[in-house]
Amino acid sequence: MAIRTITVPVKDLEAATALYSKLLGTEPYMSSPYYVGFRPEGSPEVGLNPHGDLATGPITYYHVDDIKATVASLTAAGATVEQEPKDVGGGGLTAHLRDGDGNVIGLFQGADE
């Protein structure tokens, strides 16, 4: 599993977009009211999520081929499911689990994954 996306919950999407553009040295490849995505060269995608849980903090998403099988495998290994796989549009699915210490593990399966 590769780490390909890190989402950052933000309150002010416009201000966060300006800041992360400077930090990452690139403009967003995608900008919408629900997600702004950056693809800095040589790094995982960084996404800004105005609907994310600020208390949780950034979530690292592992891109997987079969999200349901991965959820089953990780729960068998001790993870707990926080969010069952859900459609996030464009053929993408996400799921959230927590490890034994309460850290969030994000999973993403894309239409072309």
PyMOL commands that place a pseudoatom at each C-alpha (Angstrom):
pseudoatom trace, name=CA, resn=MET, resi=1, chain=A, elem=C, hetatm=0, pos=[0.000, 0.000, 0.000]
pseudoatom trace, name=CA, resn=ALA, resi=2, chain=A, elem=C, hetatm=0, pos=[1.391, 3.354, -0.982]
pseudoatom trace, name=CA, resn=ILE, resi=3, chain=A, elem=C, hetatm=0, pos=[0.751, 6.589, 0.865]
pseudoatom trace, name=CA, resn=ARG, resi=4, chain=A, elem=C, hetatm=0, pos=[-0.570, 8.813, -1.839]
pseudoatom trace, name=CA, resn=THR, resi=5, chain=A, elem=C, hetatm=0, pos=[-2.834, 11.363, -0.143]
pseudoatom trace, name=CA, resn=ILE, resi=6, chain=A, elem=C, hetatm=0, pos=[-2.771, 13.347, 3.070]
pseudoatom trace, name=CA, resn=THR, resi=7, chain=A, elem=C, hetatm=0, pos=[-5.896, 15.390, 3.782]
pseudoatom trace, name=CA, resn=VAL, resi=8, chain=A, elem=C, hetatm=0, pos=[-5.768, 18.396, 6.056]
pseudoatom trace, name=CA, resn=PRO, resi=9, chain=A, elem=C, hetatm=0, pos=[-8.970, 19.679, 7.688]
pseudoatom trace, name=CA, resn=VAL, resi=10, chain=A, elem=C, hetatm=0, pos=[-9.287, 23.467, 7.308]
pseudoatom trace, name=CA, resn=LYS, resi=11, chain=A, elem=C, hetatm=0, pos=[-11.725, 26.165, 8.387]
pseudoatom trace, name=CA, resn=ASP, resi=12, chain=A, elem=C, hetatm=0, pos=[-10.952, 28.758, 5.717]
pseudoatom trace, name=CA, resn=LEU, resi=13, chain=A, elem=C, hetatm=0, pos=[-10.434, 27.026, 2.375]
pseudoatom trace, name=CA, resn=GLU, resi=14, chain=A, elem=C, hetatm=0, pos=[-9.340, 30.179, 0.535]
pseudoatom trace, name=CA, resn=ALA, resi=15, chain=A, elem=C, hetatm=0, pos=[-6.716, 31.126, 3.125]
pseudoatom trace, name=CA, resn=ALA, resi=16, chain=A, elem=C, hetatm=0, pos=[-5.488, 27.534, 3.413]
pseudoatom trace, name=CA, resn=THR, resi=17, chain=A, elem=C, hetatm=0, pos=[-5.197, 27.284, -0.383]
pseudoatom trace, name=CA, resn=ALA, resi=18, chain=A, elem=C, hetatm=0, pos=[-2.970, 30.369, -0.484]
pseudoatom trace, name=CA, resn=LEU, resi=19, chain=A, elem=C, hetatm=0, pos=[-0.794, 29.089, 2.371]
pseudoatom trace, name=CA, resn=TYR, resi=20, chain=A, elem=C, hetatm=0, pos=[-0.393, 25.535, 1.036]
pseudoatom trace, name=CA, resn=SER, resi=21, chain=A, elem=C, hetatm=0, pos=[0.341, 26.859, -2.471]
pseudoatom trace, name=CA, resn=LYS, resi=22, chain=A, elem=C, hetatm=0, pos=[3.325, 28.698, -0.994]
pseudoatom trace, name=CA, resn=LEU, resi=23, chain=A, elem=C, hetatm=0, pos=[4.346, 25.824, 1.294]
pseudoatom trace, name=CA, resn=LEU, resi=24, chain=A, elem=C, hetatm=0, pos=[4.209, 23.180, -1.443]
pseudoatom trace, name=CA, resn=GLY, resi=25, chain=A, elem=C, hetatm=0, pos=[5.525, 25.432, -4.229]
pseudoatom trace, name=CA, resn=THR, resi=26, chain=A, elem=C, hetatm=0, pos=[2.701, 24.557, -6.598]
pseudoatom trace, name=CA, resn=GLU, resi=27, chain=A, elem=C, hetatm=0, pos=[-0.831, 25.586, -7.471]
pseudoatom trace, name=CA, resn=PRO, resi=28, chain=A, elem=C, hetatm=0, pos=[-3.720, 23.191, -6.897]
pseudoatom trace, name=CA, resn=TYR, resi=29, chain=A, elem=C, hetatm=0, pos=[-4.567, 20.767, -9.690]
pseudoatom trace, name=CA, resn=MET, resi=30, chain=A, elem=C, hetatm=0, pos=[-8.151, 20.642, -8.376]
pseudoatom trace, name=CA, resn=SER, resi=31, chain=A, elem=C, hetatm=0, pos=[-10.121, 23.357, -6.629]
pseudoatom trace, name=CA, resn=SER, resi=32, chain=A, elem=C, hetatm=0, pos=[-13.727, 22.951, -5.538]
pseudoatom trace, name=CA, resn=PRO, resi=33, chain=A, elem=C, hetatm=0, pos=[-15.827, 24.023, -2.545]
pseudoatom trace, name=CA, resn=TYR, resi=34, chain=A, elem=C, hetatm=0, pos=[-15.394, 20.548, -1.004]
pseudoatom trace, name=CA, resn=TYR, resi=35, chain=A, elem=C, hetatm=0, pos=[-11.723, 19.761, -1.784]
pseudoatom trace, name=CA, resn=VAL, resi=36, chain=A, elem=C, hetatm=0, pos=[-8.560, 21.454, -2.991]
pseudoatom trace, name=CA, resn=GLY, resi=37, chain=A, elem=C, hetatm=0, pos=[-5.835, 19.088, -4.154]
pseudoatom trace, name=CA, resn=PHE, resi=38, chain=A, elem=C, hetatm=0, pos=[-2.115, 19.609, -4.680]
pseudoatom trace, name=CA, resn=ARG, resi=39, chain=A, elem=C, hetatm=0, pos=[0.335, 17.231, -6.323]
pseudoatom trace, name=CA, resn=PRO, resi=40, chain=A, elem=C, hetatm=0, pos=[3.799, 18.400, -5.335]
pseudoatom trace, name=CA, resn=GLU, resi=41, chain=A, elem=C, hetatm=0, pos=[6.519, 16.678, -7.339]
pseudoatom trace, name=CA, resn=GLY, resi=42, chain=A, elem=C, hetatm=0, pos=[7.957, 13.655, -5.557]
pseudoatom trace, name=CA, resn=SER, resi=43, chain=A, elem=C, hetatm=0, pos=[5.445, 13.814, -2.683]
pseudoatom trace, name=CA, resn=PRO, resi=44, chain=A, elem=C, hetatm=0, pos=[2.036, 12.383, -1.868]
pseudoatom trace, name=CA, resn=GLU, resi=45, chain=A, elem=C, hetatm=0, pos=[-1.015, 14.406, -2.835]
pseudoatom trace, name=CA, resn=VAL, resi=46, chain=A, elem=C, hetatm=0, pos=[-2.023, 16.972, -0.217]
pseudoatom trace, name=CA, resn=GLY, resi=47, chain=A, elem=C, hetatm=0, pos=[-5.714, 17.761, -0.009]
pseudoatom trace, name=CA, resn=LEU, resi=48, chain=A, elem=C, hetatm=0, pos=[-7.513, 20.496, 1.901]
pseudoatom trace, name=CA, resn=ASN, resi=49, chain=A, elem=C, hetatm=0, pos=[-10.868, 19.410, 3.326]
pseudoatom trace, name=CA, resn=PRO, resi=50, chain=A, elem=C, hetatm=0, pos=[-13.193, 22.159, 4.617]
pseudoatom trace, name=CA, resn=HIS, resi=51, chain=A, elem=C, hetatm=0, pos=[-15.540, 19.485, 6.013]
pseudoatom trace, name=CA, resn=GLY, resi=52, chain=A, elem=C, hetatm=0, pos=[-12.866, 17.528, 7.872]
pseudoatom trace, name=CA, resn=ASP, resi=53, chain=A, elem=C, hetatm=0, pos=[-12.706, 17.035, 11.622]
pseudoatom trace, name=CA, resn=LEU, resi=54, chain=A, elem=C, hetatm=0, pos=[-10.291, 19.627, 12.997]
pseudoatom trace, name=CA, resn=ALA, resi=55, chain=A, elem=C, hetatm=0, pos=[-9.910, 17.631, 16.213]
pseudoatom trace, name=CA, resn=THR, resi=56, chain=A, elem=C, hetatm=0, pos=[-8.695, 14.587, 14.271]
pseudoatom trace, name=CA, resn=GLY, resi=57, chain=A, elem=C, hetatm=0, pos=[-6.076, 16.512, 12.327]
pseudoatom trace, name=CA, resn=PRO, resi=58, chain=A, elem=C, hetatm=0, pos=[-4.584, 15.391, 9.008]
pseudoatom trace, name=CA, resn=ILE, resi=59, chain=A, elem=C, hetatm=0, pos=[-5.486, 11.930, 7.723]
pseudoatom trace, name=CA, resn=THR, resi=60, chain=A, elem=C, hetatm=0, pos=[-3.069, 9.821, 5.710]
pseudoatom trace, name=CA, resn=TYR, resi=61, chain=A, elem=C, hetatm=0, pos=[-4.867, 7.846, 2.994]
pseudoatom trace, name=CA, resn=TYR, resi=62, chain=A, elem=C, hetatm=0, pos=[-3.444, 4.579, 1.753]
pseudoatom trace, name=CA, resn=HIS, resi=63, chain=A, elem=C, hetatm=0, pos=[-4.600, 3.789, -1.777]
pseudoatom trace, name=CA, resn=VAL, resi=64, chain=A, elem=C, hetatm=0, pos=[-5.768, 0.200, -2.085]
pseudoatom trace, name=CA, resn=ASP, resi=65, chain=A, elem=C, hetatm=0, pos=[-7.083, -2.035, -4.850]
pseudoatom trace, name=CA, resn=ASP, resi=66, chain=A, elem=C, hetatm=0, pos=[-9.929, -3.589, -2.825]
pseudoatom trace, name=CA, resn=ILE, resi=67, chain=A, elem=C, hetatm=0, pos=[-11.171, -1.407, 0.017]
pseudoatom trace, name=CA, resn=LYS, resi=68, chain=A, elem=C, hetatm=0, pos=[-13.617, -3.955, 1.457]
pseudoatom trace, name=CA, resn=ALA, resi=69, chain=A, elem=C, hetatm=0, pos=[-10.968, -6.677, 1.613]
pseudoatom trace, name=CA, resn=THR, resi=70, chain=A, elem=C, hetatm=0, pos=[-8.482, -4.259, 3.167]
pseudoatom trace, name=CA, resn=VAL, resi=71, chain=A, elem=C, hetatm=0, pos=[-11.001, -3.174, 5.822]
pseudoatom trace, name=CA, resn=ALA, resi=72, chain=A, elem=C, hetatm=0, pos=[-11.652, -6.841, 6.649]
pseudoatom trace, name=CA, resn=SER, resi=73, chain=A, elem=C, hetatm=0, pos=[-7.930, -7.600, 6.849]
pseudoatom trace, name=CA, resn=LEU, resi=74, chain=A, elem=C, hetatm=0, pos=[-7.172, -4.613, 9.083]
pseudoatom trace, name=CA, resn=THR, resi=75, chain=A, elem=C, hetatm=0, pos=[-10.092, -5.253, 11.427]
pseudoatom trace, name=CA, resn=ALA, resi=76, chain=A, elem=C, hetatm=0, pos=[-8.939, -8.861, 11.765]
pseudoatom trace, name=CA, resn=ALA, resi=77, chain=A, elem=C, hetatm=0, pos=[-5.543, -7.415, 12.772]
pseudoatom trace, name=CA, resn=GLY, resi=78, chain=A, elem=C, hetatm=0, pos=[-7.121, -5.232, 15.491]
pseudoatom trace, name=CA, resn=ALA, resi=79, chain=A, elem=C, hetatm=0, pos=[-8.278, -2.027, 13.822]
pseudoatom trace, name=CA, resn=THR, resi=80, chain=A, elem=C, hetatm=0, pos=[-11.764, -0.669, 14.462]
pseudoatom trace, name=CA, resn=VAL, resi=81, chain=A, elem=C, hetatm=0, pos=[-13.976, 0.787, 11.751]
pseudoatom trace, name=CA, resn=GLU, resi=82, chain=A, elem=C, hetatm=0, pos=[-14.899, 4.428, 12.157]
pseudoatom trace, name=CA, resn=GLN, resi=83, chain=A, elem=C, hetatm=0, pos=[-16.424, 4.903, 8.695]
pseudoatom trace, name=CA, resn=GLU, resi=84, chain=A, elem=C, hetatm=0, pos=[-17.463, 2.031, 6.449]
pseudoatom trace, name=CA, resn=PRO, resi=85, chain=A, elem=C, hetatm=0, pos=[-16.465, 2.379, 2.790]
pseudoatom trace, name=CA, resn=LYS, resi=86, chain=A, elem=C, hetatm=0, pos=[-18.470, 5.220, 1.285]
pseudoatom trace, name=CA, resn=ASP, resi=87, chain=A, elem=C, hetatm=0, pos=[-18.771, 6.700, -2.177]
pseudoatom trace, name=CA, resn=VAL, resi=88, chain=A, elem=C, hetatm=0, pos=[-17.038, 10.079, -2.427]
pseudoatom trace, name=CA, resn=GLY, resi=89, chain=A, elem=C, hetatm=0, pos=[-17.838, 10.648, -6.099]
pseudoatom trace, name=CA, resn=GLY, resi=90, chain=A, elem=C, hetatm=0, pos=[-15.999, 9.978, -9.328]
pseudoatom trace, name=CA, resn=GLY, resi=91, chain=A, elem=C, hetatm=0, pos=[-15.863, 6.267, -8.584]
pseudoatom trace, name=CA, resn=GLY, resi=92, chain=A, elem=C, hetatm=0, pos=[-13.838, 6.801, -5.402]
pseudoatom trace, name=CA, resn=LEU, resi=93, chain=A, elem=C, hetatm=0, pos=[-14.470, 5.103, -2.062]
pseudoatom trace, name=CA, resn=THR, resi=94, chain=A, elem=C, hetatm=0, pos=[-13.033, 6.028, 1.329]
pseudoatom trace, name=CA, resn=ALA, resi=95, chain=A, elem=C, hetatm=0, pos=[-13.032, 4.302, 4.703]
pseudoatom trace, name=CA, resn=HIS, resi=96, chain=A, elem=C, hetatm=0, pos=[-11.650, 5.329, 8.090]
pseudoatom trace, name=CA, resn=LEU, resi=97, chain=A, elem=C, hetatm=0, pos=[-10.313, 2.952, 10.699]
pseudoatom trace, name=CA, resn=ARG, resi=98, chain=A, elem=C, hetatm=0, pos=[-8.501, 3.469, 14.001]
pseudoatom trace, name=CA, resn=ASP, resi=99, chain=A, elem=C, hetatm=0, pos=[-5.501, 1.569, 15.220]
pseudoatom trace, name=CA, resn=GLY, resi=100, chain=A, elem=C, hetatm=0, pos=[-5.199, 0.367, 18.819]
pseudoatom trace, name=CA, resn=ASP, resi=101, chain=A, elem=C, hetatm=0, pos=[-3.882, 3.773, 19.900]
pseudoatom trace, name=CA, resn=GLY, resi=102, chain=A, elem=C, hetatm=0, pos=[-6.759, 5.699, 18.317]
pseudoatom trace, name=CA, resn=ASN, resi=103, chain=A, elem=C, hetatm=0, pos=[-4.884, 6.972, 15.258]
pseudoatom trace, name=CA, resn=VAL, resi=104, chain=A, elem=C, hetatm=0, pos=[-6.993, 7.359, 12.118]
pseudoatom trace, name=CA, resn=ILE, resi=105, chain=A, elem=C, hetatm=0, pos=[-6.070, 5.253, 9.093]
pseudoatom trace, name=CA, resn=GLY, resi=106, chain=A, elem=C, hetatm=0, pos=[-7.605, 6.419, 5.829]
pseudoatom trace, name=CA, resn=LEU, resi=107, chain=A, elem=C, hetatm=0, pos=[-8.192, 4.070, 2.911]
pseudoatom trace, name=CA, resn=PHE, resi=108, chain=A, elem=C, hetatm=0, pos=[-8.980, 5.142, -0.650]
pseudoatom trace, name=CA, resn=GLN, resi=109, chain=A, elem=C, hetatm=0, pos=[-9.997, 3.069, -3.655]
pseudoatom trace, name=CA, resn=GLY, resi=110, chain=A, elem=C, hetatm=0, pos=[-10.299, 4.974, -6.905]
pseudoatom trace, name=CA, resn=ALA, resi=111, chain=A, elem=C, hetatm=0, pos=[-12.116, 4.062, -10.055]
pseudoatom trace, name=CA, resn=ASP, resi=112, chain=A, elem=C, hetatm=0, pos=[-8.774, 3.578, -11.790]
pseudoatom trace, name=CA, resn=GLU, resi=113, chain=A, elem=C, hetatm=0, pos=[-6.945, 1.986, -8.829]
for i in range(1, 113): cmd.bond("trace and resi %d" % i, "trace and resi %d" % (i + 1))
show_as sticks, trace
zoom trace
